[in-house]
Amino acid sequence: MNRFLLPVLAAASLSLTACVVKVGGDDRWDDSESWQQVQRHNQQILSQLNIGMSTSQVETLMGTADFNEAFGSNGEMVQVLFYRTQHTHSDGKTTKDECTPLIFKADKLAGWGDKAYQQL
């Protein structure tokens, strides 16, 4: 092997050892805020919601939703925001069955919870 190439390869391999690649997970959670804290926060804020609140008012209180759906139903636009509120799986990922759905019609909170979502 070329005497010049060996030091270059050694330096390159050392520089790569400092690389960190994050795969999967939720970018909202950092080391100081666990999914348990997010879940507890979401549960507490749900009790402060009122029918008729705007989407932006709810997002200001709750933060970014874990999932977001939008569709037409009976001639009106419906948006559903899902927020994590209950632990189901220990797989490190948030799924819809671990979330409470918040239903908005015409940009106003119309209801939340599984029963409201099932009635759509």
C-alpha positions, 0 to 999 in steps of 0.5 A: 500500500502506498505510504502516503495513502495509509495516513490519509485512510487512518485520518479519515477513519478517525474522523468518521468515528465522531459521526452520529446518525439518528435513525427513527424516533420522534424529533420533538423529544430531546434528552431533557423532555421524554415521551412521558412528559409530552404525554402528561402535558397533552393529558393536562392540556386536553382538560383545558380545551373548549368546543369552538376553539380554533385550530391555531388556539389548540396548536398554541396550547398543545404544540405540533400534533403527532399525526394530522389528517384532513378530508371532506365529510358531508360537504365540509372540511374536517381536520383531525389532529392526533396527540399522544396521551396513552402508552401502548407499545414499548417500541419507541414510536408513537402510533395513532392508538396511543393518541387522542384525536381532536376533530376540527370542522370549519377550523373550530374544535368540534370534539375529541376522543375516540367516540368523536372520531368514530362518528365522522 
